[in-house]
């Protein structure tokens, strides 16, 4: 029977979903600030990556304990969402446990749901413990782990626990009510049945508790969904497209700039005709910037990376530069990109997390220059990178931190000639001698002189 | 190469020596060892000699795309003029650049790293490292080169070469896809490291030494000129030259085969 409660529910659900769509549009707009890149090749390989890395959690399993705990939360999220479908239908049409007709199937679903909900609570509790008590270094340390990233992580974990508890309150009161009335409710509830006496036996109170649990769960989900775009937890959505668009080429292959190729070919061969320069809508020549100084110089995939980052710090914890105490932290590069993107573009979130200043030190601009390079990321960080790809390898959601580091380096060298002096010396050696060291090219074959070659006797 | 071309011959492979292989005193020994192996198995090979120039890898990793492309396009013109089809190199940086980055600029070759090449020779029975007792029972640990391993997924070929030596192959905690960089990639080889707690090669050497233990006469095997320099420096820094030697896998094969001491 549809009553006032259902109309309220319908309005709340519509507002919640609408608000979420509005935020997603803003994020999409921000990501599209980036350069065009076409990443549509090999759809079958891309899909298999999504199945393995995103759905299959393949790369999470490089670290066993967090992988197993994360798997509980992840599978819990997927399965419990099936119940959310039921909640939505019940909410709109005033039905109660509408999917109950499915009999054994429904019992199975509820059974698994309860087990998973309990495991989610356990996992989140352990995660809270790891963050706040044992302070796992990659989660607790690092200049980029400022007040907001830390608070954000704790909010997510507490909210997840509360949402699961709300689900249990709903189930327990339903069970107890059925017991009191001598009726039977569809489903099997291995955890809730242990707690049937926890809520007393006044039918009125039980009914209210059930409704509160039910409303709290669905309101919580709608609110949480709208919290996501402000949070690292947005990865639960972005992981899938981000893995789809991940780099399929060998990790050692860096991008080639065709504009430079044309320039060099024209230099070496005067008869070479480079293609006509790009023009914008008004017919003005597009001035090409070599490398990246700010977010709009990066490709959209690199900006998408920034919205996908979970701030788990696996990249930073395997970075040889970071391990040995240098300034570089691949995670910071990605987080800086996101912060700068939101500063420059629209704020996708309902509130502005990167301006959050309640606790501790907040984002400081490194220099007066208000750009990603220098304003957020210093050359010292960039020059510490050995391009070893450890960060790229470690990322569970296929973020390419190295490509961003390289594009920023290219700007320093190609636009500002601001490489460290010793690298400039190396460039000069290559130009003059064809080797990074100052040896004469005429000596290149000297190694053979001392060689004893049996076949030449 | 020029001589072969003049006499109308085409080599089976071009051995790309690389700047370290041509100029670095320590790495010249690797170049010679590899050439001795090539001579030993009778492969028809050639080198570019003075016509070879830096691939441009350090320029590219340092962000100098312009200089990189200058080098690449010039090298490609030389190799295409000689109709080069197959290239073998001992340097993972040259290997990666020629294999992955030259095709965009018109250089399409079959590029093989010497670890894969040596593994093939062993599999084909052209090199019989087994039976040589030089390495029996000695502890060897292999240090993965980033540009061979993570960059190009070559983890097993160098290990299979080492396994053929009958040595006691031990793995470091961080190996294969989780291997730790020697600290020289990305043009770090040509500059001082940024300030930090310690240098990367020291961290890696400590790990290698801990893995090898105190037995002495043990080996850190590398397959990259940069890794060799960095690990050698690390071993010297730790005063362990007496106990631990750093060798390239080509040198180990040449020794086992009795081609060099």
Interface residues (C-beta under 8 A of the other chain):
Chain A: X62 X249 X250 X251 X252 X253 X254 X256 X257 X260 X261 X263 X264 X265 X268 X290 X291 X318 X320 X321 X323 X324 X325 X326 X327 X328 X380 X383 X384 X385 X386 X387 X388 X389 X390 X392 X393 X406 X409 X410 X411 X412 X413 X414 X419 X420 X422 X423 X425 X426 X427 X430 X431 X434 X435 X436 X437 X439 X441 X442 X443 X444 X445 X446 X447 X448 X450 X451 X452 X453 X454 X455
Chain B: X17 X19 X21 X22 X23 X28 X31 X32 X35 X36 X39 X40 X42 X47 X49 X50 X52 X53 X54 X56 X58 X59 X60 X61 X62 X63 X64 X65 X66 X67 X69 X70 X71 X73 X74 X96 X99 X100 X101 X104 X105 X146 X147 X150 X151 X152 X153 X177 X178 X179 X180 X181 X183 X184 X185 X186 X187 X188 X189 X190 X191 X192 X193 X194 X195 X196 X197 X198 X199 X200 X202 X203 X204
